Amino acid sequence: MTYRILAIDDDAGILRLIKNALTLEGFEVTVISSLESIDLCLFRGYDLILLDVMMPVNGIDVCRAIRDEIKVPILFLTAKDLEEDVMLGIGAGADDYIKKPFSIKELAARVKMHLRREERAKGLTDDGISIGNLVIREKQQMLIIRGEEIRLTKREFSILSLLAENPGRTYSQEEIYERVYPLSSDTQFRSISEYVYQIRNKCKPYDVNPIETTWGGGYRWRKEEPSGN
């Protein structure tokens, strides 16, 4: 199987680097240097999307517009290292960040990591975890509350699943980071609390809060049925 990658960036040099590097790794790469509008059809049929943040059509706005319909990993390419920009991206549904300038090895490693995770998710056959009103289906990477599907990003689901599988254990932010981010990045470490916030925010309309903050900044799955504040 040949994976299809879509890369969107208004820097022609970056696009050449991405296309050459990932083509050598055996991927089929499509590059786009500009967007005049956000058309969902443009993003369909790919296995992973690389999306520049700073474009005339803002990458965060693009991600937010397509995230509900486009299920593949979306990785932001960004020269920014401001925490508020990172948090905005996570809130929009980004699965990861690659900070410019990046090396060819880092780019290929990140892309392969996310594609491997997608393959593992597709290969799972169990029925998931059922706790109270919540059902966590690993195969579909899906959270269901009272029969309704709650859409989570890949990263949000990874954190939720990790805590639910070990309900008696408290995980520090460092431990969660190491589990869901094999490659080191200060930006990614700072994002853990924002991912937890997004999970809670998506569960809140159902009067459910599955994750408890513990003393010292750690997180654990609530021992009781995860409802209420």
Salt bridges, closest charged atoms under 4 A:
ASP9 OD2 - LYS100 NZ 2.81
GLU25 OE1 - LYS112 NZ 2.63
GLU28 OE2 - ARG4 NE 3.29
ASP52 OD1 - LYS100 NZ 3.09
ASP61 OD1 - ARG64 NH1 3.26
ASP81 OD2 - LYS99 NZ 3.76
ASP81 OD1 - ARG190 NH2 3.52
GLU83 OE1 - ARG190 NE 3.75
ASP85 OD2 - LYS80 NZ 3.72
ASP95 OD2 - ARG67 NH1 3.01
ASP96 OD1 - ARG110 NH1 3.61
ASP96 OD2 - HIS114 NE2 2.94
ASP96 OD2 - ARG155 NH2 3.65
GLU106 OE2 - ARG110 NH2 3.45
GLU118 OE2 - LYS154 NZ 3.03
GLU156 OE1 - LYS202 NZ 2.74
GLU175 OE2 - ARG169 NH2 2.69
GLU212 OE1 - ARG220 NE 3.14
GLU224 OE2 - ARG222 NH1 3.59
